[in-house]
Amino acid sequence: MNRVARTIAFIARFVLIGLALAFVIALIWPQSGDALRARLGLTPAAPASVARPVDSSEPNDADHAQTLQAPAAPSSYASAVARAAPSVVNIYANRMVTEQPVLRYSDPSLQRILGDIPTGPAQRRREQNLGSGVILSSSGYVLTNNHVIAGAQNIQVLLYDGRVAEASVVGSDPDTDLAVLKVNASDLPAIHLAKRPIRVGDVVLAIGNPFGIGQTVTMGIVSAIGRQLNAVSPEDFIQTDAAINFGNSGGALVNARGNLVGINTALLGRASGAEGISFAIPAGTAKNVLDQIISTGHVVRGWLGIEYTSVPISANSGLPPAARGVWVTDVYPGGPAAEAGIQAGDVLLQIGTQDIVDPSSLRHREIAMKPGTKVKVSGLRAGRPFSTTLTLTQRPPLSVLAPQQQQQQGQ
């Protein structure tokens, strides 16, 4: 028994000495364990990755057999901001307004009877409108919103590097609320346009000059694409929840790489009960407007002379359940469609040789065609096929179309 006890005690001493020696080696050489396993041919197990479940209904190809990992969100967008911010400018549009000092009675009855009473000579004062702009060309062309510079007699631009430069209006497009300025300055950093189309859910950054406090960056996502701000708008807009305030108008909406995806234009404020609903003009549309204004001084758009919406499906419509095309809601008197005999209630299914998928597809094709283009339009009238040929004209200004549409709708 004593001999067994002495043997156990002897083994225990050597085990303790070995553990103590291993502890000291691990402190001095932390990689010793990996080196020993590599020498013995023992490789550590790879950490488990999250694999996407494979749907049995999908084709069993190599792509589905690969293990996919979700990309981690960046901890900072500073690189994107550093890339885009130098191309965003602050705009100060000044104009002189004349005001007549008047006396207004606090009593509503007296005010209604006597009205405003002049109390002195008319006075002139300077009124300043704040906004933002984006440098699209190193030669000095800047895009901003038309409402930022409308009626301005003097426009000053504050550049990212602190320089202040004078700017002149090259042209404007009220339909998209865009204006092109020419800045009298050199060494201007032009912004990079995004090459990939944006998707709902993409991260976007709004850069501008809210309330005149200086360049500010806010972040959000693309909430929707293809939005129309009114029934007669010729263009679609990007909807985002990135914070856009007064003074952000005309600023840049960029993606997570700092490339331009839109020009910030409008927002639905809290006064309307909305929060986080803002709109931007897509960069492709803005670039097209810029190029046309620089080359011709105005934007050329084709016009069919009708307003249309999605096709209402009913049991007696004569259309399949998944019908494509558009339903004509209004025909402008004297317009191309009216001259060609198109009527409200017609369903248009084809323009030229291309099918009409939905209102958005027809709108893009309509404005892309040049005035004077003759095109065949076919569809259904009261369930029966018909076709006609019309000649597009130049699209009238939005200020002309909107009142006419309201009058036709009895508003």
Number of C-alpha atoms within 10 A of each C-alpha: 6 6 8 9 9 11 11 10 12 11 11 12 10 11 12 11 12 12 11 12 11 14 13 12 14 13 10 10 10 12 11 14 13 13 12 11 12 12 10 9 9 11 10 9 6 6 6 6 10 10 13 13 10 12 9 7 6 8 10 11 8 7 9 15 12 11 11 13 10 9 6 6 7 8 6 9 16 12 11 16 20 12 16 25 21 17 24 27 30 27 33 24 21 19 17 14 10 11 11 14 14 14 13 15 14 8 8 10 10 12 14 11 8 10 14 15 13 12 10 10 10 11 10 11 10 9 13 17 18 20 28 31 33 30 28 23 16 16 16 18 23 27 27 30 27 22 18 26 27 16 12 18 12 16 21 17 24 18 20 17 9 9 9 17 15 16 22 17 19 16 21 25 19 16 17 20 17 24 26 30 25 19 22 16 16 10 8 20 21 19 22 18 17 17 11 9 9 18 13 13 12 14 18 27 30 27 32 33 27 22 13 18 9 14 19 15 19 14 19 16 17 21 19 18 17 12 16 16 13 10 12 16 16 20 19 21 25 26 25 29 21 23 19 31 19 16 24 32 29 35 32 36 32 29 26 18 19 24 23 25 26 28 31 31 27 22 21 15 14 10 7 7 7 11 13 17 18 23 30 27 26 23 23 16 16 22 15 11 23 26 14 14 19 16 9 10 16 16 20 18 19 23 26 24 23 20 18 24 16 17 21 11 13 10 8 8 16 14 16 10 10 7 15 19 23 26 22 20 16 20 23 19 12 10 18 21 22 18 15 16 12 26 16 16 17 23 30 28 22 19 20 12 10 11 16 22 16 19 20 20 13 21 20 15 16 19 19 13 19 17 18 13 12 15 16 13 22 22 21 19 18 12 13 11 13 15 17 14 18 21 19 23 20 17 22 13 11 16 11 10 16 15 12 15 18 10 9 12 10 7 8
